[in-house]
Amino acid sequence: MASSPLNPKSHSHGRSNSLPSRSHPLILECNEHLDGLRASKATIFSSLFLCKNIRCLQDLIECVEKLTHLSLTQDVLLHEREENWVDEVLDGSLRLLDVCSAAKDALLHTKECTRELHSIIRRKRGGEMELAAEAKKFLTSRKVVKKAISKALANLNGTSKSCNISSTTDKDHQTLSLITLLQDTEVATLSTFQTLLQFISGSTQAKSNSWLSISKLIQPKRVGCSQVADENEFAQVDAALHSFVFSKTSKFEETNNLQSHLEKMESCIQDFEEGLEFLFRRLIKIRVSLLNILNH
């Protein structure tokens, strides 16, 4: 809520002589990690590309988490606690946790079905009928996952306006640097999660949202669907499942093909899960730190 003329805090919004005019080294370090994400581009969103971006995001979020413990950051947040941008940062911290949870749930659901189907293939018991039934069950499960991802992405689209932290000119340099960093971090994190969710859904064409253009973190070129699918382990499993269930060709050949793609996707899921678990824990710490500061 913006300060009113009757609010005594409104008289102290000008530049503070006690704050340095140069950004804190930790803010500069965070911006370096942001620059690394901005420089990361690909014509195809492969699992290797996403793992690289997740590692870059881990470095950024870890740096921001350290930033919340600085007295400088705490002073700024307490000084500006009545400003709208502080509420938006707090709302954003919850939004990031929600999206991260959606990605974790999608991976967990897919992993459980993958292990069950893989187990049946390895046991070689029950014959083709049991395997076909489990494959159909997996296809149904994937539809559930994709529907949940579609809902999560739609919710992201709905945050386009609230995600934009208001820019102000009546702040000191340190405050402006912090506001900008927190804004860019939220956009970078949401953008990375958006791309990851699309990848998990087996999307063959990266979708773009206009609100993410302010970060310019991801600028994919249009490529053929088959080319993208070749780089997407989730899309490969979807195709293999359909082929196994509906194809009239040799089930032995289809089973080997399906097993190969399942193994690749399992490895991919493990890498994503490890990265998301790290991010989730750090995002919780950031939100707790913000709440502790503002409730002080």
N, C-alpha and C positions, 0 to 999 in steps of 0.2 A: 504494500500500500504506500503510495507516494506521500511524502511529508507535507503537512499543511503549514500555513504561516504561523499557526498557534503551537506547532510542535517545536520545542527547543532544539531538536536535532537538526532542524532545517537551517539553523544559523551556522552549522559546522560542516556543510557539504563542500565548502571550497577546498582548495589544495592545502594539505597539511604540511607545515614546515618540518614536521618531525619525520615524514616519510621520504625516503630517497627518491630521486628522479630517475634512477636506473633500475631496471627490473632485477629482482632477486635471482641469483644463479640457478636456483631450483626451478624457477619459472622459465628461465632460458633453456634449461635442460629439458623440461617438458615440451617446449616449443620445438626443440630439435627432434624429439620423438614424433611430434605431429608432422614435421617436415618430412620425416622418413615415410610416414603413411601417405602423405600427399604425393610423394615421388614414386610410390608403388603403383604401377599400372600394369594391366595385362589385357590382351585381346581376348583371352579365354580364362574363365575363372576355374582353375584347377585346384585340387586339394593342396598341392604344394604351394600355390600362390596364397591360398587362404591361411595355411599354417604359418607362412611367413608373416602375413598381416596380423594374425593373432599374436604372434610373438612380439611384433612391434607394438601392438596395442597393450600387451602385458607390461612392457617397459614404460609406456605412457601412463597407464593406470597406477602402476606402482609408484611412479614419480609423483603423480597427483595425490596419492594417499599420503606420501611423506609431506607434501605441501600443506595438507590440512593440519599437520601438527606444529607448523611454524607459528610463532606468536604474531608474526606479521599478518598471516592469513586470518588468524583468529580475531585480531584487532579490526581488520577490514570488515569481516562478517558481522561483528558486534556493532561496529560503527554504522553499518549499512543495513542492519537487520530489519528495518521498516520499509526498505526499498523492494519494489516488485521483483527485481532480478534475483534477490536472495531466495524468495519463495519459488521462483522458477528453477533455480539451481537445486533446491531441496526436492521439488517435484521431479526434476530430471533424474536425480539419484535413484528414485523409486522406479521411474520409467526404465532406466537401464537394467535394474534388477529384474523387472518383469520380462523384458525382451531376452535377457540372458537365460532366465528360467524356461522360457518357451523353447529356446534352442536346446537346452539341456534335456528337456522332456522329450522333444522330437528325437534326439539321439538315443535316449534310453529306450524309448518305445521301439525304435527300429532295431537297436542292438538285441533286445530280448527276442524279437521275432527271427532275427538273423541266426542267433545261437540255436533256437529250436529247430529251424529248418536245416541248419548245418549238422546238427546232431542226428537228425533222421537220415540225412545223406550218408553220414559216416557209419551209422549202425547197420545200414543196408537191411533193415528189418521192416516188414509191413508192405514191402513192394511198392509198385508205382502208384497204387491207389492212395496209400497213406501220404506219400510224397506229394502227389497232386493235390490232395486235400490241404496239406500244410502250405503249399505254394499259393493256393487260392486264398487261404487265411492270411498269408503274408500280404498278398495284393490288397485285400480288404483293409488290413492294418495300415498299409501305405496310404490308402485313401484317407483314413482318419488323420494320419500325420499331416498330410498335405492340406487337409481342411483346417487343421489347427494352425498350421503355418500361414495359410491364407488369411486367417482371422488376425493373427499377430501382425502380419504385414499391413493389413487394413488399419489396425490400431496405430501403427507407425505413421501411416499417411495422415491420420487424424491429429497427430501431434505436430504437424508442420508449422503451425502458428505459435503454439505455446513453447516450442523448442527454440524459438528465436529470442534470445535474451536481448532486451532493449539496450541499444548503444546510447551512451550519454557522454556529454562533453564537459560536465561540471565536476568530474572526478579527478583526483590526483593520478599521477602516472602509474603508481603501484596498484591502485584500485582498478584502473582501466585494464592494466595488464592481466590482473587476476580474473576480471569479468570475461575478457576475451578468451583467456586460456580455458576457463570452465565451459564457455560456450562451444569452443572448437573441440574440446574433449568429448562433450556429449554428442556432437554431430558426428565426430570420427567414430565413436563407439557404436552409435546407432547405425551408421553406414556400414560398418564391418559386420555387425549382427544381421543387418538386412541381407547382405550378400551371402552370409553363411546360411541363413534360413532358406533363401532361394536355392542354394546349392543342395541342401539336405532334401528339399522337395523334389530334386531332380529336374529343376527348371532348365530348359535348353536355351533360354534367352534371358540375359540379365535385364531386369526391369529397372527403370530409373524413376526417381521421384524428384520433382522440381525443387522441393525444400532442401534436398541433399546437395544441390548444386553450389550452395554457399561454401561447402568445404572443398569441392572439386577433388575429392579423394579418389573417387572411382569414375573413370570415364571410358567405359568399354566401347569398342567398335562393334558394329553389327557383323556377326559371323553366321555361317550355316549351322543349323540345329545339329546335324550329325557331327560336325566338328566339335561343338561344345559337349555333346553327349559323350564323345570319346574321352573327354577329360573329366567326366563326372561319374564317380564310382556309384553314386546312388541312382543315377539315370541308367547306368549299365545294368544294375541289378533289376530295376524296374523292367527293362527290355528283356532281360533273361527270364524273368518270372512270366511275363506275357508269352514269350516264346515257348517256355516249358508247358504252360497250361493249355495254350491254344494251338500250338504247332502240331502238325501231323507227322513230323520227321522223327527220327530215332530218339527215344527218350534217353538212351545211354549217352548219346552225344550232347543232348540238351542238359542232362544232369551234370556232366563234366564242365560244361560252359557255365552253368549256374553256380556250381561250387567254386570255380575260379573267381568269379565276380564277387561272391559272398566273402571270400577271404580278403580280397582287396578292400571291400567296404568295411569289414571289421577293423582292419588296420587303420583306415581313415577315421572311423568313429572313435577309436581309442585316442588318436592324436587330437581330435577336436574336443573330446571330453576332458582331457587333461588341461588343455588351454582354457576352456570355459570354466572349469572348476577353480583354477587360479584366479581368473577374472571375477568370478562370482564372489569369492572370499574377499578380494580387494575392494570390490564395489560395496559390499556390506560394511567394511571398515570405514570407507569414505562416508557413507550415509550416517553411520553411528557417530563419526567424528563431527559431521555437520550438525546433527541433532544435539550433541553434547555442547558444542560451542554456542548454538542459538538458545539453548535452554539453561545456559550458565547464569 
